[in-house]
Amino acid sequence: MYRLFVLAKCDLGHAASVGNRIAEMEEVSEVYSVTGEYDLLIKVGFSDLPEIEDFVQEKLHAVPGLKETVTMMSYRVYGEDIGDFVS
């Protein structure tokens, strides 16, 4: 499986609606509201590489209120079980 992490900037006041809409996409496993320069951190999974381009260009960038993204692909996972995530 290919894992993609996306940092997203949203139009002012739209982070919640953008995050909720992205969280409904079947490829998306997690969406976090984060502090700092970006508004959202999105974790996405794919079974093959061509799906990534389609997702980013056709689905993700079509979300109203999404202003900018930075996309990173993971090539290795360390410590799959990281314990409970405190919310």
Secondary structure, DSSP 8 states (H G I E B T S, - for coil): -EEEEEEEEE-TT-HHHHHHHHHTSTTEEEEEE--SS-SEEEEEEESSHHHHHHIIIIIGGGSTTEEEEEEEEES--S-S-------
